[in-house]
C-alpha cells in the first residue's frame, strides 16, 4: 500500500512540475496611454506581467470584471496568472473606462485558451513565397524560412495608415508606400518575429547609412501549405490586427507538401 501511495505521489509531483514548466509568462508594457501588446493570446496557467517603468505617468491595470487590479502608480510591476479559459478585458482607470476600443483607448484584451493541441502543420522551406490577402490586393508579404537556423524573415509591402494629400509627390514611386521587415524564431506552425523599421536611406546609394529600430511584433501561423495568418502589433501607431494570407501563385505548394511528407 505504501509503495502505491509513493507511486501516486511521484506521479502527482511529476504532473505538477510538467504543468509548471509548460506555463509561460507574457510581458505587457504599460506605455503612455496604451498597452503593448494590447491584444494577447495565452493558455490556461500562463501569467501576464505588466510593467510601468520608472519615470512614467501614473497608470494601473484593472480587469473590466474587477477580477484583478494593480496599484495605481508611476512605476510598478504587476503579475496575474490566468486559471480558466475565456476572454478577459482590462483597462487603466486613470486614462480609460471598461469596454472601450483597445485600439483607441488605454484598454487591453487577453484571450485565454485551454492547452493547445500539438500543431498539425510544420513550418518548412516550401513556404518561401509571395503571400497576400486578396481583400487588399496590391499589398503583400515576402516570406523566407531558414530551416537550419529555425528562423523566418518577413517583408511586408503596404501603405501609410492614411493617404497623403493629393499634391504630395515622391521622387521615386508612390508617396504613401511603406515597407516593414521582421525576423524571428519559429516552432511547429508558428513564427514569432520582431519588427524592424528601416529608414533614412537614398535610392541605390550607400550614403546616408540607413537606420533600423524595433517597433513591435508579428506572429505568423500557418494551417496549410496555402493558408495562414499574420498577427501584428505596432506600438508606434497603436495598431494591432490579423491578416489572413494565401499565396499569390501555387507553384511552390508541391514543395511544401513534399517537405511535410519527408521523414
N, C-alpha and C positions, 0 to 999 in steps of 0.2 A: 504494500500500500504506500509506504514512504517513497519507494522508487517511482511509482506512478505519479505521486504528488510532485516529486522533484522534476520529472519529465514535463509535467504540466507547467510548473513554474518556469522552467527553462524555455519552453515554447512561448509562454506569455511574454517573457523578457525579450526574446528574440523578435517577437512581433512588435513590441513597443519600440525597440531600438530601430527596427526596419522602418517603421512609420515615421520615427523622428528623423531618420536620415533622408527620407523621401520628401519631407516637408521643406518648403523654400521660404526665404524672406525676400520680399519685394520692396524696393525703395521708391518713395514718392517725395519729390522736392516741393516744399511749400514756398512758392515764389511770390513775387509782387502781384497779388490779386489773381493768381491761378495756380492750380496743382499740376505737376508734371511727373508722370503722365496723369491725365485726368480720367482715363478710361483704362481699367486694368482687368485682366482675366487671370484668376488664380484657381487653386484647388483647395478642397476642404483640408484643413490642417495647416495651411500656409499662413504666414504672418506678413502684415504690411507695416512698414516702418516709415513714418512721415518725419521729415527733418526741416525745421525752420532755422536757418543758420544765424549765428550771432550777427547783430547789427541790422537785422531785418525788422520791418514793422511788426506790430503785434498781430498774430493770427491764431487760429485754433483749428481743430479737426473734430467735427461733430456729426454723428450719424443722423440722417433725417428722422429715423425712428427712435432716436435717443439711446440706442443700444451701446454706444461708446462715445466718449468725449475726452479730448485732451485739455490741458491747461490753455488759457489764453495768455500768450506771452510773446515777446520779441525774439525769443530763442528757446527751442525745445526739440526733443526727440520723443516721439510717441509711437508705441507699437500696439497692434491688436491682432490676435490670432482668430481666424475665422473657422468655426467648427461645424457649420451647416451650409448646404448649398443654397443659392439664391442670389438675387440682385440686391446690392447694398448701395444706397445713395448717401452722400455726405456733403458737407459744406463748411465754410468758415462763417461763424456767427458775426464776425466783425465786418465782413465785406459782402455777405450774401444772405439768402434765405433758402430754406429747403425747397426742393423741387424745381429749381431754375435750370436753364440750359447750361450744361457744363462748358460749352464752347464760348459762352458769352459772359459767364459769371464765375465766381470762385466756388465751383461745385465739382464734385467728382463722382465716379461710378465704379463699383467693383462687382464683377460677375464671379461668383464662387461656384465652381463645378465639382462634382464628385470626381474621384481619382480617374485620370484619363486612361483609356484603354491603350494597349500597345498600338503604335501607328501602323496603319495598313499600307502606307506608302513610304518609300525611302527616297530622299533627295539623291540625285545622281547626275553625272555629266551630260546625260541625254536631255536635260532641261535647258542646256545652254542655247539661248534663242532670243528672239524679239517677242515680247508679250504686250498685250494691251487689253483695255476694256472697250468692247465695241460701242458702248454708250458714249465714250469720249474719244472717238477716233481722231487721230492727229496728235495724240499723246500716247506715251507708252514707256515700256521698260526694256532695257537690255539686261539679261541675267546671265552670269557666268559662275559655274560651280567648279571649285578646285578640290577634287576628291582627296588628293594626297595631303592637302593642308586642312581638310574639313572646313573650308571657308567658302562663302558666297560673296560675289561682288554684284552690285545692282546700280544701274544708272537710270534715273527717271527723267524723261524729257516731258516737260509740262509747261504751264504758263503762270504768270503772275496771278495773285488772288483777285485782282480787279484789273479790268482793261485800262491801259494807259490812255490819255486823251488822244483824240484823232490826229492832232497836229504834232504828236511826238514821233520822231523818226529815229532810225538807227543807221549807223554807217554800214553795217552788215546784218542781214537777217531781219528779224521781227522784234520790235522793242519789248513786247510782253513775254518773250520766250524765256523759260528758266530751265535749268537742269540741276539735278541733285544726285549725289552718289552716296553709296552706303556699303560698308564692308563688315562682315562678322562671321561667327561660327554657325554651323548647322548640326542638327542631330535628328535622326528619324525623318519626319516630314516637315520640320520647321527650322527656319533660319532666323536668328536674331542679329540685326545689323545696326551699327552706329552710323548715323547720318553725318556726312561731311559737306559743308558748304564751301565751294571753291569760288574765289572772286579776285578781281584786281588785275587780271592779265589783259594783253592786247593780242589780237589775231596774229597767229603764226610768228610770234616774237618771244624771245627768252626774257625780255625786259618790258615792263617791270615784272618781277617774280610774283607769281600768284600766291595767295594765302589760303589756308584751309582752317576751318574751325568746326567743332562739333555743334550739332543742333538737333537733338532728338534721336528717335529710334524708328526703325522699320522692322516689322516681323513679317516674314513670308512663309505661308503654309500651303503645301500642295496636297491635293486629294487625288491627283491622277496625272498622267503624262500631258494632259492638255487642260488642266483645271487647277486653279489656286486662288489665293487672295493675298493682297498686300495691305497690312495694317500699319498706319503711320501715326506718329505723334511728334509734332514740330512745335516746341515751346515758343520760339521767337514770334510765331504768328498765332499762337494759341489755337492750333488746328489739330484735330485728330479724326481719323476715319478709316474706312475699309474700302478697298478697290478690288472687285473680282477681276481676275485676269485669265486670258487664254492666249494661245499662240496666234501670231499673225499668219503664219503658214504652218502646215502639218508635216513638212518634210522630215523633221527630226524626231517625230513621235516613235517610229520604229526603233531608233537608237535608245530612247528612254526605256521602251518596253523590253528591249534586249538586256539592258543593264539590270532591270528588275528581275528578269528570269535567270540571270547568271548566278551560279552557286557562290 
